[in-house]
Amino acid sequence: MADDKVKGPASYFPSIEKKYGQPIAHWKALLRAGYPAKHMELVALL
């Protein structure tokens, strides 16, 4: 029997999308627009 349950960080995507009203693609685009940057600089963009 195949286990179709999403695991790892992707398992949080539905709750993030619901809470903030934007798809994950929106947040990824923000991060890509911020490159090159250090990790905490990218976190600050979010």
mmCIF entry with sequence, helices, sheets and N, C-alpha, C, O atoms, coordinates in Angstrom:
data_MODEL
# 
_entry.id   MODEL 
# 
_entity.id                         1 
_entity.type                       polymer 
_entity.pdbx_number_of_molecules   1 
# 
_entity_poly.entity_id                      1 
_entity_poly.type                           'polypeptide(L)' 
_entity_poly.nstd_linkage                   no 
_entity_poly.nstd_monomer                   no 
_entity_poly.pdbx_seq_one_letter_code       MADDKVKGPASYFPSIEKKYGQPIAHWKALLRAGYPAKHMELVALL 
_entity_poly.pdbx_seq_one_letter_code_can   MADDKVKGPASYFPSIEKKYGQPIAHWKALLRAGYPAKHMELVALL 
_entity_poly.pdbx_strand_id                 A 
# 
loop_
_entity_poly_seq.entity_id 
_entity_poly_seq.num 
_entity_poly_seq.mon_id 
_entity_poly_seq.hetero 
1 1  MET n 
1 2  ALA n 
1 3  ASP n 
1 4  ASP n 
1 5  LYS n 
1 6  VAL n 
1 7  LYS n 
1 8  GLY n 
1 9  PRO n 
1 10 ALA n 
1 11 SER n 
1 12 TYR n 
1 13 PHE n 
1 14 PRO n 
1 15 SER n 
1 16 ILE n 
1 17 GLU n 
1 18 LYS n 
1 19 LYS n 
1 20 TYR n 
1 21 GLY n 
1 22 GLN n 
1 23 PRO n 
1 24 ILE n 
1 25 ALA n 
1 26 HIS n 
1 27 TRP n 
1 28 LYS n 
1 29 ALA n 
1 30 LEU n 
1 31 LEU n 
1 32 ARG n 
1 33 ALA n 
1 34 GLY n 
1 35 TYR n 
1 36 PRO n 
1 37 ALA n 
1 38 LYS n 
1 39 HIS n 
1 40 MET n 
1 41 GLU n 
1 42 LEU n 
1 43 VAL n 
1 44 ALA n 
1 45 LEU n 
1 46 LEU n 
# 
_struct_asym.id          A 
_struct_asym.entity_id   1 
# 
loop_
_struct_conf.conf_type_id 
_struct_conf.id 
_struct_conf.pdbx_PDB_helix_id 
_struct_conf.beg_label_comp_id 
_struct_conf.beg_label_asym_id 
_struct_conf.beg_label_seq_id 
_struct_conf.pdbx_beg_PDB_ins_code 
_struct_conf.end_label_comp_id 
_struct_conf.end_label_asym_id 
_struct_conf.end_label_seq_id 
_struct_conf.pdbx_end_PDB_ins_code 
_struct_conf.beg_auth_comp_id 
_struct_conf.beg_auth_asym_id 
_struct_conf.beg_auth_seq_id 
_struct_conf.end_auth_comp_id 
_struct_conf.end_auth_asym_id 
_struct_conf.end_auth_seq_id 
_struct_conf.pdbx_PDB_helix_class 
_struct_conf.details 
_struct_conf.pdbx_PDB_helix_length 
HELX_P HELX_P1 AA1 GLY A 8  ? TYR A 12 ? GLY A 8  TYR A 12 5 ? 5  
HELX_P HELX_P2 AA2 PHE A 13 ? TYR A 20 ? PHE A 13 TYR A 20 1 ? 8  
HELX_P HELX_P3 AA3 ILE A 24 ? ALA A 33 ? ILE A 24 ALA A 33 1 ? 10 
HELX_P HELX_P4 AA4 HIS A 39 ? LEU A 45 ? HIS A 39 LEU A 45 1 ? 7  
# 
_struct_conf_type.id          HELX_P 
_struct_conf_type.criteria    ? 
_struct_conf_type.reference   ? 
# 
loop_
_atom_site.group_PDB 
_atom_site.id 
_atom_site.type_symbol 
_atom_site.label_atom_id 
_atom_site.label_alt_id 
_atom_site.label_comp_id 
_atom_site.label_asym_id 
_atom_site.label_entity_id 
_atom_site.label_seq_id 
_atom_site.pdbx_PDB_ins_code 
_atom_site.Cartn_x 
_atom_site.Cartn_y 
_atom_site.Cartn_z 
_atom_site.occupancy 
_atom_site.B_iso_or_equiv 
_atom_site.pdbx_formal_charge 
_atom_site.auth_seq_id 
_atom_site.auth_comp_id 
_atom_site.auth_asym_id 
_atom_site.auth_atom_id 
_atom_site.pdbx_PDB_model_num 
ATOM 1   N N  . MET A 1 1  ? 0.836  -1.181 0.000  1.00 0.00 ? 1  MET A N  1 
ATOM 2   C CA . MET A 1 1  ? 0.000  0.000  0.000  1.00 0.00 ? 1  MET A CA 1 
ATOM 3   C C  . MET A 1 1  ? 0.885  1.250  0.000  1.00 0.00 ? 1  MET A C  1 
ATOM 4   O O  . MET A 1 1  ? 1.784  1.378  0.831  1.00 0.00 ? 1  MET A O  1 
ATOM 5   N N  . ALA A 1 2  ? 0.630  2.155  -0.920 1.00 0.00 ? 2  ALA A N  1 
ATOM 6   C CA . ALA A 1 2  ? 1.425  3.374  -1.036 1.00 0.00 ? 2  ALA A CA 1 
ATOM 7   C C  . ALA A 1 2  ? 0.992  4.395  0.015  1.00 0.00 ? 2  ALA A C  1 
ATOM 8   O O  . ALA A 1 2  ? -0.194 4.556  0.301  1.00 0.00 ? 2  ALA A O  1 
ATOM 9   N N  . ASP A 1 3  ? 1.975  5.069  0.573  1.00 0.00 ? 3  ASP A N  1 
ATOM 10  C CA . ASP A 1 3  ? 1.699  6.108  1.563  1.00 0.00 ? 3  ASP A CA 1 
ATOM 11  C C  . ASP A 1 3  ? 1.725  7.455  0.848  1.00 0.00 ? 3  ASP A C  1 
ATOM 12  O O  . ASP A 1 3  ? 2.800  7.947  0.504  1.00 0.00 ? 3  ASP A O  1 
ATOM 13  N N  . ASP A 1 4  ? 0.553  8.063  0.616  1.00 0.00 ? 4  ASP A N  1 
ATOM 14  C CA . ASP A 1 4  ? 0.441  9.304  -0.141 1.00 0.00 ? 4  ASP A CA 1 
ATOM 15  C C  . ASP A 1 4  ? 0.552  10.552 0.729  1.00 0.00 ? 4  ASP A C  1 
ATOM 16  O O  . ASP A 1 4  ? 0.482  11.667 0.212  1.00 0.00 ? 4  ASP A O  1 
ATOM 17  N N  . LYS A 1 5  ? 0.722  10.387 2.029  1.00 0.00 ? 5  LYS A N  1 
ATOM 18  C CA . LYS A 1 5  ? 0.803  11.540 2.925  1.00 0.00 ? 5  LYS A CA 1 
ATOM 19  C C  . LYS A 1 5  ? 2.094  12.320 2.669  1.00 0.00 ? 5  LYS A C  1 
ATOM 20  O O  . LYS A 1 5  ? 3.177  11.739 2.594  1.00 0.00 ? 5  LYS A O  1 
ATOM 21  N N  . VAL A 1 6  ? 1.966  13.636 2.537  1.00 0.00 ? 6  VAL A N  1 
ATOM 22  C CA . VAL A 1 6  ? 3.123  14.500 2.300  1.00 0.00 ? 6  VAL A CA 1 
ATOM 23  C C  . VAL A 1 6  ? 3.945  14.583 3.579  1.00 0.00 ? 6  VAL A C  1 
ATOM 24  O O  . VAL A 1 6  ? 3.400  14.742 4.671  1.00 0.00 ? 6  VAL A O  1 
ATOM 25  N N  . LYS A 1 7  ? 5.263  14.473 3.432  1.00 0.00 ? 7  LYS A N  1 
ATOM 26  C CA . LYS A 1 7  ? 6.157  14.516 4.586  1.00 0.00 ? 7  LYS A CA 1 
ATOM 27  C C  . LYS A 1 7  ? 7.164  15.639 4.415  1.00 0.00 ? 7  LYS A C  1 
ATOM 28  O O  . LYS A 1 7  ? 7.340  16.168 3.317  1.00 0.00 ? 7  LYS A O  1 
ATOM 29  N N  . GLY A 1 8  ? 7.814  15.995 5.492  1.00 0.00 ? 8  GLY A N  1 
ATOM 30  C CA . GLY A 1 8  ? 8.851  17.012 5.450  1.00 0.00 ? 8  GLY A CA 1 
ATOM 31  C C  . GLY A 1 8  ? 8.276  18.412 5.402  1.00 0.00 ? 8  GLY A C  1 
ATOM 32  O O  . GLY A 1 8  ? 7.110  18.625 5.735  1.00 0.00 ? 8  GLY A O  1 
ATOM 33  N N  . PRO A 1 9  ? 9.099  19.375 4.984  1.00 0.00 ? 9  PRO A N  1 
ATOM 34  C CA . PRO A 1 9  ? 8.656  20.772 4.957  1.00 0.00 ? 9  PRO A CA 1 
ATOM 35  C C  . PRO A 1 9  ? 7.398  20.998 4.118  1.00 0.00 ? 9  PRO A C  1 
ATOM 36  O O  . PRO A 1 9  ? 6.591  21.867 4.448  1.00 0.00 ? 9  PRO A O  1 
ATOM 37  N N  . ALA A 1 10 ? 7.221  20.240 3.054  1.00 0.00 ? 10 ALA A N  1 
ATOM 38  C CA . ALA A 1 10 ? 6.039  20.415 2.195  1.00 0.00 ? 10 ALA A CA 1 
ATOM 39  C C  . ALA A 1 10 ? 4.743  20.154 2.944  1.00 0.00 ? 10 ALA A C  1 
ATOM 40  O O  . ALA A 1 10 ? 3.684  20.614 2.519  1.00 0.00 ? 10 ALA A O  1 
ATOM 41  N N  . SER A 1 11 ? 4.807  19.428 4.048  1.00 0.00 ? 11 SER A N  1 
ATOM 42  C CA . SER A 1 11 ? 3.590  19.157 4.819  1.00 0.00 ? 11 SER A CA 1 
ATOM 43  C C  . SER A 1 11 ? 3.048  20.428 5.476  1.00 0.00 ? 11 SER A C  1 
ATOM 44  O O  . SER A 1 11 ? 1.882  20.466 5.868  1.00 0.00 ? 11 SER A O  1 
ATOM 45  N N  . TYR A 1 12 ? 3.874  21.462 5.600  1.00 0.00 ? 12 TYR A N  1 
ATOM 46  C CA . TYR A 1 12 ? 3.437  22.730 6.200  1.00 0.00 ? 12 TYR A CA 1 
ATOM 47  C C  . TYR A 1 12 ? 2.815  23.686 5.185  1.00 0.00 ? 12 TYR A C  1 
ATOM 48  O O  . TYR A 1 12 ? 2.161  24.654 5.574  1.00 0.00 ? 12 TYR A O  1 
ATOM 49  N N  . PHE A 1 13 ? 3.008  23.430 3.896  1.00 0.00 ? 13 PHE A N  1 
ATOM 50  C CA . PHE A 1 13 ? 2.560  24.359 2.858  1.00 0.00 ? 13 PHE A CA 1 
ATOM 51  C C  . PHE A 1 13 ? 1.077  24.694 2.930  1.00 0.00 ? 13 PHE A C  1 
ATOM 52  O O  . PHE A 1 13 ? 0.737  25.875 2.858  1.00 0.00 ? 13 PHE A O  1 
ATOM 53  N N  . PRO A 1 14 ? 0.174  23.726 3.069  1.00 0.00 ? 14 PRO A N  1 
ATOM 54  C CA . PRO A 1 14 ? -1.253 24.077 3.117  1.00 0.00 ? 14 PRO A CA 1 
ATOM 55  C C  . PRO A 1 14 ? -1.601 25.035 4.260  1.00 0.00 ? 14 PRO A C  1 
ATOM 56  O O  . PRO A 1 14 ? -2.400 25.953 4.072  1.00 0.00 ? 14 PRO A O  1 
ATOM 57  N N  . SER A 1 15 ? -1.014 24.834 5.430  1.00 0.00 ? 15 SER A N  1 
ATOM 58  C CA . SER A 1 15 ? -1.330 25.719 6.555  1.00 0.00 ? 15 SER A CA 1 
ATOM 59  C C  . SER A 1 15 ? -0.733 27.112 6.355  1.00 0.00 ? 15 SER A C  1 
ATOM 60  O O  . SER A 1 15 ? -1.337 28.102 6.767  1.00 0.00 ? 15 SER A O  1 
ATOM 61  N N  . ILE A 1 16 ? 0.437  27.203 5.733  1.00 0.00 ? 16 ILE A N  1 
ATOM 62  C CA . ILE A 1 16 ? 1.048  28.505 5.445  1.00 0.00 ? 16 ILE A CA 1 
ATOM 63  C C  . ILE A 1 16 ? 0.188  29.264 4.441  1.00 0.00 ? 16 ILE A C  1 
ATOM 64  O O  . ILE A 1 16 ? -0.072 30.456 4.609  1.00 0.00 ? 16 ILE A O  1 
ATOM 65  N N  . GLU A 1 17 ? -0.252 28.566 3.394  1.00 0.00 ? 17 GLU A N  1 
ATOM 66  C CA . GLU A 1 17 ? -1.092 29.199 2.379  1.00 0.00 ? 17 GLU A CA 1 
ATOM 67  C C  . GLU A 1 17 ? -2.405 29.688 2.974  1.00 0.00 ? 17 GLU A C  1 
ATOM 68  O O  . GLU A 1 17 ? -2.877 30.774 2.638  1.00 0.00 ? 17 GLU A O  1 
ATOM 69  N N  . LYS A 1 18 ? -2.985 28.898 3.846  1.00 0.00 ? 18 LYS A N  1 
ATOM 70  C CA . LYS A 1 18 ? -4.253 29.283 4.472  1.00 0.00 ? 18 LYS A CA 1 
ATOM 71  C C  . LYS A 1 18 ? -4.064 30.485 5.406  1.00 0.00 ? 18 LYS A C  1 
ATOM 72  O O  . LYS A 1 18 ? -4.853 31.429 5.378  1.00 0.00 ? 18 LYS A O  1 
ATOM 73  N N  . LYS A 1 19 ? -3.021 30.441 6.224  1.00 0.00 ? 19 LYS A N  1 
ATOM 74  C CA . LYS A 1 19 ? -2.799 31.499 7.213  1.00 0.00 ? 19 LYS A CA 1 
ATOM 75  C C  . LYS A 1 19 ? -2.468 32.847 6.571  1.00 0.00 ? 19 LYS A C  1 
ATOM 76  O O  . LYS A 1 19 ? -2.971 33.883 7.004  1.00 0.00 ? 19 LYS A O  1 
ATOM 77  N N  . TYR A 1 20 ? -1.617 32.831 5.535  1.00 0.00 ? 20 TYR A N  1 
ATOM 78  C CA . TYR A 1 20 ? -1.127 34.078 4.956  1.00 0.00 ? 20 TYR A CA 1 
ATOM 79  C C  . TYR A 1 20 ? -1.804 34.465 3.642  1.00 0.00 ? 20 TYR A C  1 
ATOM 80  O O  . TYR A 1 20 ? -1.547 35.545 3.111  1.00 0.00 ? 20 TYR A O  1 
ATOM 81  N N  . GLY A 1 21 ? -2.667 33.591 3.114  1.00 0.00 ? 21 GLY A N  1 
ATOM 82  C CA . GLY A 1 21 ? -3.456 33.926 1.934  1.00 0.00 ? 21 GLY A CA 1 
ATOM 83  C C  . GLY A 1 21 ? -2.690 34.013 0.622  1.00 0.00 ? 21 GLY A C  1 
ATOM 84  O O  . GLY A 1 21 ? -3.175 34.607 -0.341 1.00 0.00 ? 21 GLY A O  1 
ATOM 85  N N  . GLN A 1 22 ? -1.512 33.432 0.576  1.00 0.00 ? 22 GLN A N  1 
ATOM 86  C CA . GLN A 1 22 ? -0.708 33.436 -0.649 1.00 0.00 ? 22 GLN A CA 1 
ATOM 87  C C  . GLN A 1 22 ? -0.199 32.019 -0.908 1.00 0.00 ? 22 GLN A C  1 
ATOM 88  O O  . GLN A 1 22 ? 0.085  31.285 0.039  1.00 0.00 ? 22 GLN A O  1 
ATOM 89  N N  . PRO A 1 23 ? -0.080 31.623 -2.178 1.00 0.00 ? 23 PRO A N  1 
ATOM 90  C CA . PRO A 1 23 ? 0.481  30.307 -2.480 1.00 0.00 ? 23 PRO A CA 1 
ATOM 91  C C  . PRO A 1 23 ? 1.986  30.280 -2.201 1.00 0.00 ? 23 PRO A C  1 
ATOM 92  O O  . PRO A 1 23 ? 2.630  31.328 -2.143 1.00 0.00 ? 23 PRO A O  1 
ATOM 93  N N  . ILE A 1 24 ? 2.528  29.108 -2.034 1.00 0.00 ? 24 ILE A N  1 
ATOM 94  C CA . ILE A 1 24 ? 3.964  28.956 -1.767 1.00 0.00 ? 24 ILE A CA 1 
ATOM 95  C C  . ILE A 1 24 ? 4.786  29.577 -2.893 1.00 0.00 ? 24 ILE A C  1 
ATOM 96  O O  . ILE A 1 24 ? 5.865  30.116 -2.648 1.00 0.00 ? 24 ILE A O  1 
ATOM 97  N N  . ALA A 1 25 ? 4.285  29.506 -4.118 1.00 0.00 ? 25 ALA A N  1 
ATOM 98  C CA . ALA A 1 25 ? 5.000  30.104 -5.253 1.00 0.00 ? 25 ALA A CA 1 
ATOM 99  C C  . ALA A 1 25 ? 5.242  31.599 -5.036 1.00 0.00 ? 25 ALA A C  1 
ATOM 100 O O  . ALA A 1 25 ? 6.269  32.123 -5.465 1.00 0.00 ? 25 ALA A O  1 
ATOM 101 N N  . HIS A 1 26 ? 4.327  32.279 -4.387 1.00 0.00 ? 26 HIS A N  1 
ATOM 102 C CA . HIS A 1 26 ? 4.488  33.707 -4.080 1.00 0.00 ? 26 HIS A CA 1 
ATOM 103 C C  . HIS A 1 26 ? 5.705  33.920 -3.181 1.00 0.00 ? 26 HIS A C  1 
ATOM 104 O O  . HIS A 1 26 ? 6.526  34.800 -3.438 1.00 0.00 ? 26 HIS A O  1 
ATOM 105 N N  . TRP A 1 27 ? 5.815  33.116 -2.135 1.00 0.00 ? 27 TRP A N  1 
ATOM 106 C CA . TRP A 1 27 ? 6.919  33.262 -1.184 1.00 0.00 ? 27 TRP A CA 1 
ATOM 107 C C  . TRP A 1 27 ? 8.251  32.885 -1.826 1.00 0.00 ? 27 TRP A C  1 
ATOM 108 O O  . TRP A 1 27 ? 9.273  33.519 -1.562 1.00 0.00 ? 27 TRP A O  1 
ATOM 109 N N  . LYS A 1 28 ? 8.241  31.853 -2.669 1.00 0.00 ? 28 LYS A N  1 
ATOM 110 C CA . LYS A 1 28 ? 9.462  31.463 -3.376 1.00 0.00 ? 28 LYS A CA 1 
ATOM 111 C C  . LYS A 1 28 ? 9.924  32.574 -4.311 1.00 0.00 ? 28 LYS A C  1 
ATOM 112 O O  . LYS A 1 28 ? 11.123 32.826 -4.431 1.00 0.00 ? 28 LYS A O  1 
ATOM 113 N N  . ALA A 1 29 ? 8.981  33.238 -4.974 1.00 0.00 ? 29 ALA A N  1 
ATOM 114 C CA . ALA A 1 29 ? 9.331  34.338 -5.876 1.00 0.00 ? 29 ALA A CA 1 
ATOM 115 C C  . ALA A 1 29 ? 9.965  35.492 -5.100 1.00 0.00 ? 29 ALA A C  1 
ATOM 116 O O  . ALA A 1 29 ? 10.921 36.105 -5.573 1.00 0.00 ? 29 ALA A O  1 
ATOM 117 N N  . LEU A 1 30 ? 9.438  35.789 -3.914 1.00 0.00 ? 30 LEU A N  1 
ATOM 118 C CA . LEU A 1 30 ? 10.038 36.836 -3.079 1.00 0.00 ? 30 LEU A CA 1 
ATOM 119 C C  . LEU A 1 30 ? 11.486 36.499 -2.731 1.00 0.00 ? 30 LEU A C  1 
ATOM 120 O O  . LEU A 1 30 ? 12.366 37.359 -2.779 1.00 0.00 ? 30 LEU A O  1 
ATOM 121 N N  . LEU A 1 31 ? 11.715 35.246 -2.384 1.00 0.00 ? 31 LEU A N  1 
ATOM 122 C CA . LEU A 1 31 ? 13.067 34.826 -2.018 1.00 0.00 ? 31 LEU A CA 1 
ATOM 123 C C  . LEU A 1 31 ? 14.003 34.876 -3.215 1.00 0.00 ? 31 LEU A C  1 
ATOM 124 O O  . LEU A 1 31 ? 15.140 35.334 -3.096 1.00 0.00 ? 31 LEU A O  1 
ATOM 125 N N  . ARG A 1 32 ? 13.532 34.406 -4.375 1.00 0.00 ? 32 ARG A N  1 
ATOM 126 C CA . ARG A 1 32 ? 14.372 34.442 -5.575 1.00 0.00 ? 32 ARG A CA 1 
ATOM 127 C C  . ARG A 1 32 ? 14.732 35.877 -5.950 1.00 0.00 ? 32 ARG A C  1 
ATOM 128 O O  . ARG A 1 32 ? 15.846 36.137 -6.405 1.00 0.00 ? 32 ARG A O  1 
ATOM 129 N N  . ALA A 1 33 ? 13.807 36.804 -5.763 1.00 0.00 ? 33 ALA A N  1 
ATOM 130 C CA . ALA A 1 33 ? 14.064 38.212 -6.079 1.00 0.00 ? 33 ALA A CA 1 
ATOM 131 C C  . ALA A 1 33 ? 15.105 38.812 -5.131 1.00 0.00 ? 33 ALA A C  1 
ATOM 132 O O  . ALA A 1 33 ? 15.739 39.814 -5.462 1.00 0.00 ? 33 ALA A O  1 
ATOM 133 N N  . GLY A 1 34 ? 15.280 38.212 -3.968 1.00 0.00 ? 34 GLY A N  1 
ATOM 134 C CA . GLY A 1 34 ? 16.222 38.721 -2.979 1.00 0.00 ? 34 GLY A CA 1 
ATOM 135 C C  . GLY A 1 34 ? 17.631 38.196 -3.118 1.00 0.00 ? 34 GLY A C  1 
ATOM 136 O O  . GLY A 1 34 ? 18.520 38.641 -2.392 1.00 0.00 ? 34 GLY A O  1 
ATOM 137 N N  . TYR A 1 35 ? 17.872 37.255 -4.036 1.00 0.00 ? 35 TYR A N  1 
ATOM 138 C CA . TYR A 1 35 ? 19.215 36.693 -4.236 1.00 0.00 ? 35 TYR A CA 1 
ATOM 139 C C  . TYR A 1 35 ? 20.122 37.709 -4.878 1.00 0.00 ? 35 TYR A C  1 
ATOM 140 O O  . TYR A 1 35 ? 19.624 38.542 -5.635 1.00 0.00 ? 35 TYR A O  1 
ATOM 141 N N  . PRO A 1 36 ? 21.396 37.704 -4.638 1.00 0.00 ? 36 PRO A N  1 
ATOM 142 C CA . PRO A 1 36 ? 22.062 36.915 -3.607 1.00 0.00 ? 36 PRO A CA 1 
ATOM 143 C C  . PRO A 1 36 ? 21.939 37.612 -2.252 1.00 0.00 ? 36 PRO A C  1 
ATOM 144 O O  . PRO A 1 36 ? 22.022 38.836 -2.151 1.00 0.00 ? 36 PRO A O  1 
ATOM 145 N N  . ALA A 1 37 ? 21.745 36.822 -1.248 1.00 0.00 ? 37 ALA A N  1 
ATOM 146 C CA . ALA A 1 37 ? 21.611 37.356 0.108  1.00 0.00 ? 37 ALA A CA 1 
ATOM 147 C C  . ALA A 1 37 ? 21.932 36.255 1.108  1.00 0.00 ? 37 ALA A C  1 
ATOM 148 O O  . ALA A 1 37 ? 21.894 35.068 0.784  1.00 0.00 ? 37 ALA A O  1 
ATOM 149 N N  . LYS A 1 38 ? 22.244 36.666 2.311  1.00 0.00 ? 38 LYS A N  1 
ATOM 150 C CA . LYS A 1 38 ? 22.472 35.713 3.394  1.00 0.00 ? 38 LYS A CA 1 
ATOM 151 C C  . LYS A 1 38 ? 21.131 35.198 3.903  1.00 0.00 ? 38 LYS A C  1 
ATOM 152 O O  . LYS A 1 38 ? 20.086 35.806 3.670  1.00 0.00 ? 38 LYS A O  1 
ATOM 153 N N  . HIS A 1 39 ? 21.178 34.086 4.591  1.00 0.00 ? 39 HIS A N  1 
ATOM 154 C CA . HIS A 1 39 ? 19.963 33.434 5.077  1.00 0.00 ? 39 HIS A CA 1 
ATOM 155 C C  . HIS A 1 39 ? 19.064 34.385 5.861  1.00 0.00 ? 39 HIS A C  1 
ATOM 156 O O  . HIS A 1 39 ? 17.873 34.486 5.568  1.00 0.00 ? 39 HIS A O  1 
ATOM 157 N N  . MET A 1 40 ? 19.607 35.071 6.836  1.00 0.00 ? 40 MET A N  1 
ATOM 158 C CA . MET A 1 40 ? 18.778 35.940 7.677  1.00 0.00 ? 40 MET A CA 1 
ATOM 159 C C  . MET A 1 40 ? 18.242 37.149 6.905  1.00 0.00 ? 40 MET A C  1 
ATOM 160 O O  . MET A 1 40 ? 17.196 37.689 7.264  1.00 0.00 ? 40 MET A O  1 
ATOM 161 N N  . GLU A 1 41 ? 18.930 37.573 5.872  1.00 0.00 ? 41 GLU A N  1 
ATOM 162 C CA . GLU A 1 41 ? 18.412 38.645 5.018  1.00 0.00 ? 41 GLU A CA 1 
ATOM 163 C C  . GLU A 1 41 ? 17.182 38.159 4.253  1.00 0.00 ? 41 GLU A C  1 
ATOM 164 O O  . GLU A 1 41 ? 16.220 38.905 4.073  1.00 0.00 ? 41 GLU A O  1 
ATOM 165 N N  . LEU A 1 42 ? 17.221 36.908 3.806  1.00 0.00 ? 42 LEU A N  1 
ATOM 166 C CA . LEU A 1 42 ? 16.062 36.329 3.119  1.00 0.00 ? 42 LEU A CA 1 
ATOM 167 C C  . LEU A 1 42 ? 14.899 36.146 4.088  1.00 0.00 ? 42 LEU A C  1 
ATOM 168 O O  . LEU A 1 42 ? 13.746 36.389 3.730  1.00 0.00 ? 42 LEU A O  1 
ATOM 169 N N  . VAL A 1 43 ? 15.195 35.725 5.299  1.00 0.00 ? 43 VAL A N  1 
ATOM 170 C CA . VAL A 1 43 ? 14.149 35.569 6.317  1.00 0.00 ? 43 VAL A CA 1 
ATOM 171 C C  . VAL A 1 43 ? 13.479 36.916 6.569  1.00 0.00 ? 43 VAL A C  1 
ATOM 172 O O  . VAL A 1 43 ? 12.260 36.982 6.725  1.00 0.00 ? 43 VAL A O  1 
ATOM 173 N N  . ALA A 1 44 ? 14.257 37.977 6.611  1.00 0.00 ? 44 ALA A N  1 
ATOM 174 C CA . ALA A 1 44 ? 13.707 39.311 6.843  1.00 0.00 ? 44 ALA A CA 1 
ATOM 175 C C  . ALA A 1 44 ? 12.772 39.742 5.714  1.00 0.00 ? 44 ALA A C  1 
ATOM 176 O O  . ALA A 1 44 ? 11.827 40.494 5.952  1.00 0.00 ? 44 ALA A O  1 
ATOM 177 N N  . LEU A 1 45 ? 13.022 39.276 4.494  1.00 0.00 ? 45 LEU A N  1 
ATOM 178 C CA . LEU A 1 45 ? 12.138 39.596 3.372  1.00 0.00 ? 45 LEU A CA 1 
ATOM 179 C C  . LEU A 1 45 ? 10.742 39.026 3.574  1.00 0.00 ? 45 LEU A C  1 
ATOM 180 O O  . LEU A 1 45 ? 9.746  39.615 3.153  1.00 0.00 ? 45 LEU A O  1 
ATOM 181 N N  . LEU A 1 46 ? 10.691 37.880 4.219  1.00 0.00 ? 46 LEU A N  1 
ATOM 182 C CA . LEU A 1 46 ? 9.404  37.221 4.418  1.00 0.00 ? 46 LEU A CA 1 
ATOM 183 C C  . LEU A 1 46 ? 8.617  37.912 5.498  1.00 0.00 ? 46 LEU A C  1 
ATOM 184 O O  . LEU A 1 46 ? 7.500  37.498 5.809  1.00 0.00 ? 46 LEU A O  1 
# 
